[in-house]
Amino acid sequence: QFRLVESGGGLVQPGGSLRLSCTASGVTLEDYAIGWFRQAPGKEREGVLCISHHGGTTTYIDSVKGRFTISRDSAKNTVYLQMNSLKAEDTAVYYCARNLYENFCPYRASTPDFGSWGQGTQLTVSS
């Protein structure tokens, strides 16, 4: 079965950095477009970044441009989300998921188009 597991979350001070991991089992992750999403309390789940089968990337939230980077290590079957210059507004549960319909990133993130959600990992940015 297609399984995704997120890890790496924690408590970080504003301005700090953290790297989240999304590791797949049962499939070869590089065959899919994988997106990182986040959901803060009381808010909708939103797409953050996506990496395609061919390694192209798309950023969906303007506020993370220049601060967040998505990458893939095929040997480890893992997609990463590197987060720098963290702000309190980044506090959320972060999820990874695959595009259910195509192996490239859509122009706009749409939660119903993604699936195989992991359990999520909590990021808290606070002093």
C-alpha positions in Angstrom: 0.0 0.0 0.0 1.0 3.6 -0.5 2.1 4.9 2.9 3.5 8.3 3.8 5.0 9.2 7.1 5.9 12.8 8.2 8.5 13.5 10.8 10.8 16.2 12.1 8.4 18.7 13.6 9.0 20.4 17.0 9.3 23.6 18.8 11.4 26.3 17.2 12.1 29.9 18.1 11.2 32.7 15.6 14.0 33.0 13.0 15.0 29.4 13.5 15.2 26.6 11.0 13.9 23.0 10.8 13.7 20.3 8.2 10.6 18.0 7.9 10.7 14.6 6.2 8.1 12.7 4.3 9.1 9.1 3.8 7.2 6.6 1.6 6.9 2.9 1.8 5.3 0.5 -0.7 6.0 2.8 -3.7 8.9 4.7 -5.3 8.3 8.2 -4.3 10.0 9.8 -7.3 7.2 8.4 -9.5 4.8 10.9 -8.0 4.2 14.5 -7.5 4.4 15.1 -3.7 3.0 18.2 -1.9 3.5 19.6 1.6 0.4 21.0 3.2 -0.2 22.7 6.5 -3.2 23.3 8.7 -3.3 25.7 11.6 -6.0 25.5 14.3 -9.3 26.9 13.0 -8.0 27.3 9.5 -8.2 25.4 6.2 -5.6 23.0 5.1 -3.5 24.7 2.5 -0.8 23.6 0.0 2.7 24.9 0.7 5.1 23.4 -1.8 5.1 20.6 -4.3 7.7 18.6 -6.1 7.0 16.8 -9.4 8.1 13.4 -10.7 10.9 15.2 -12.7 12.0 17.4 -9.7 10.3 20.6 -10.7 8.9 22.6 -7.8 5.9 24.9 -7.2 5.3 27.2 -4.3 1.7 27.9 -3.3 2.0 30.4 -0.5 3.7 33.7 -1.2 4.7 34.2 2.5 7.1 31.1 2.4 8.9 32.0 -0.8 12.6 32.5 -0.1 12.2 30.7 3.2 10.9 27.2 2.4 12.5 24.7 0.0 11.2 21.3 -1.1 13.6 18.6 -2.2 13.8 14.8 -2.8 16.4 12.2 -1.9 15.5 9.2 -4.1 18.0 6.9 -2.5 16.1 7.4 0.9 12.7 7.5 -0.8 12.1 10.8 1.1 10.8 14.3 0.3 12.0 17.1 2.6 10.7 20.5 3.5 13.5 22.8 4.6 12.1 25.7 6.6 14.2 28.8 7.4 13.5 32.1 9.0 10.5 30.7 10.7 7.7 32.9 11.9 4.9 32.3 14.4 2.4 32.2 11.5 4.1 29.1 10.3 2.8 27.2 13.3 0.7 24.3 12.0 0.4 20.6 11.5 2.4 19.8 8.3 1.3 16.9 6.1 2.6 15.4 2.9 0.4 13.8 0.2 0.5 12.7 -3.4 -1.2 14.1 -6.4 -3.9 11.5 -7.1 -4.3 12.3 -10.8 -0.9 13.3 -12.3 2.8 13.1 -11.6 3.4 16.8 -11.9 2.4 19.7 -9.6 -0.8 21.5 -10.3 -0.8 25.3 -11.0 -2.9 25.7 -7.8 -3.0 23.5 -4.8 -6.4 21.7 -4.3 -6.6 19.5 -1.2 -9.2 17.1 -2.8 -6.7 16.3 -5.6 -4.2 14.9 -3.2 -4.3 11.7 -1.1 -2.4 9.1 0.8 -2.1 11.6 3.7 0.2 10.9 6.5 -0.5 11.5 10.2 1.1 14.9 10.1 3.9 16.5 12.2 3.5 19.5 14.4 5.6 22.6 14.0 5.3 25.3 16.7 7.2 28.5 16.3 7.3 30.4 19.6 9.7 32.1 21.9 
